[in-house]
Amino acid sequence: MIQVIHRALDILEFIAKDREKEFGLGEIADKLKLNHGTCANIIKTLVNRGYLDQLRKKQGYKLGLKAYYLTGNFSNKRELLKVSKEPVKKLREKLNESCILAIVKDNMRVTLLKELSTQELQVISNGEEKDVYFTATGRTILACMSQKEQEFFIQKYGLPNEKWEEVGCKDDLMKELGKIKEKQLAIHFDDAHIVGVGTPIYKNDTVIASLGVWGSIYQR
């Protein structure tokens, strides 16, 4: 038996017992009777792979999105999904355009909910995860982050380069993000003649997701 795998699974199972709580490193190590250094190394790997989340440096850990992908269970966003499912469906019916509910994980836009249009000409997505800079919904969420969060994002993932035509430097990026935040709306045209529109979804004063609509520019 491979001991480190057992320890990693023990950590995931322990944290999964209370999905709303953030568990500190010391608490996890002590409860599972693990050496703190060993526990820290395993947790670091689980965070890097997306199975655990650490929302802020030196804070606790929760289950990450990849842990929910294993079962197709997004219960870490269950409240958001519960209240959004019917409105997203109604929006799709009203516009007859494909609609999504999306969040940002690391530097990727992740689709939580999708309602496809019934038009003869449809845009088929080639995946649920896309680079934040490539999507209107991703840009929207990034634009509505705090300046400190934006600085951290840029430092960690870099500038969009060819992914965002109007952006040639950091100042350009901050200016474009400012426009999106002011309008509460992002519009993105890609090389395949697809247009996407994103607008933020707030909980209290914090943006937790983005509502997106996309389709071919030839549909109208």
N, C-alpha and C positions, 0 to 999 in steps of 0.2 A: 504494500500500500504506500502511496506517495503522501507523506505527512503534510506537506505544504498545501496540497489540494484540499485535504480534510480541513485544515485550518481556515483556508479561504472560504469554504462552504459553511463552516461554523460561524464565521463572521457575518456572512450574508444572511444566514438563518436567524442569527441573533438580532440583527438590525431590522429584519423583516417582521419581527414580532410587534413592533410599533412603528408603522410607516410614517407617522407624522412627527415623531421625535428625532432630534439630532443627537447622535451618540458621540461622546468624546472618546478620543483614543485611549485614555486611561481607563475609562469605564469598560470599554470593549475588551481590552487586554486583561483587566482584573477579573471580569466575569468569566472569561474563557480560559483564565489561568495561562496566559501567553506572555512571553517576554515582550516588553514594550517595544524594543527595537525591531524584533521579528514581526510583531503585529503592525507596526508602522510601515514596514516594507511591503507587507501583503496588501494593506489598505491602499498604499500609493499605487500599486499595480492595478487594483480594482477600480480606483478613481480614473487612472489613465485609460482603462478599457471601457469606462462608462457604466460599470456595474454599481458604483457608489458615487454619490455627489458630495462635494464639500462646497457649499455656497459661498463662503468667505474664508479667507486664510485664517488659520488657528481656531476655526469653529468646528462643530461636530459634523457627523456624516449621516447621510440618508441613502436609501436605495436610489440608484441611478436609472436612467431611461432604459439602458440595455437589460437590466434585470426584469423590467416589465415587458420588453420585447420577447423574452423567452417564452412567455405565456400569452402574449398578445393582450396583456392586462395593463391598462394605463390608469390604474386606480390612484396613482400619485396625482393625477389630474382629473380624478373622477367627478369632482364638483363642476369643474369647467366643462367637461364633456356632457354631463347631465343637463346643464342649463343651456348648452350651445347646440345640441343635436337638432332639436326641432327648428330653432331660428335659422340655422344654416340650411336645412332642408327647404324651408319656406323661401329663403332668399334664392336658392337655386331654381325653385319652381317659378318664382316671379321673374327672374332674369333669363332663365333657361341658359345659364352659363355655369361652368364648373366652379364650385366653391370649396374652400378648404379652411380648416382651423389649424393653425401652426404655432409652434414654439421654437425657441432657439436652444440648442444643446451644443456647447463648445462653439465651434465655428460653422455649425450646420443648422439649416432650417429643417425642422422635423414636422411632418404632417401627422396630426392626431386624428383628424376627421376629414373625410372627403365626400362630397356630393357631386356626381358627374352630370353634365348636361345631357339632354336627349337629342341634340341637334345632329343632323347627318354628318356634318363636318366637325369632328371632335379632336381636341388636343389630348394625346395620351401621354401622361407623365411617365418618365423612365425610372422613377424611383421616388421614395418617400423622403429621402434626405438630399439636400442640395446645399451648396455653399451659400452662406448668409448673403454675401455680396451679389450673388446671381439672382436673387428673388426679391420681389416687392415686399412680401411678408417678412422676410429676413431683414431687409433694410429698415422696415418700419419698426421692428422690435429694437434693433440696434440704435436707431435714431432716438427712441424714447428712453434709452438707458441713461443713467446719470453720467456726467462727464468723467467721473472716476472709473466707472465701469467701461465706458468707451475707450479710455486711455489704456486700461488693462487689456481689453480685447485687441486693440491695435498692436500693443507691445507683444502680445502672445501670438497673434495670427497674421500680423502684417497688414499692408495696404492691399486694396483690390487689384491694382495694376490693370490688366486687360479685362477684368471682370466688370469694370464700371468705367465706361468710356469717358464720362465727364470728370473723372478723378485722376489727377496726375501726381498729387502729393497729399500729405496729411491735411494741409490747410483746405484743399479742395474737398476732401472727404468730410471734414467737420462742417464746411459750408453746406454741402449737399444734405448731410444729416440734419442740420439746422432747418433747412427748407422743409424736409419731410416732417419734422416734429411740429413746426409751425402750422403746416397744412393738415397734419394728422392723416397724411395720405402719401403713399409711394406708388409710382407707376414705372414699370420696367418693360422694355421691348427687347426681345432677344433676336438672334440671327435667324431663327426659324419662323419669324413673323408672328410671334406669340406675344400678346400683351398681358401682363399681370398687374393687378391692383391690390394694394394691401392697406389696411387700416388697423390701428391698435385696439386691443381689448384691455380694459383696466379693471383691476380689483382694488378698491380704495384709490390710492394715488399711484399705484404701481402697474405698469404694463406687464401682463402675464402671458399674452398671446397676441396673435394677429389673425384677422379675418381676411382671406384673400379670394379674389375672383380672377379667372384667367380664361383666355380663349384666343382663337385665331383672328387676326385683323381682317381677314377676308370674309368673316361670317356676317358682317353687316353691309 
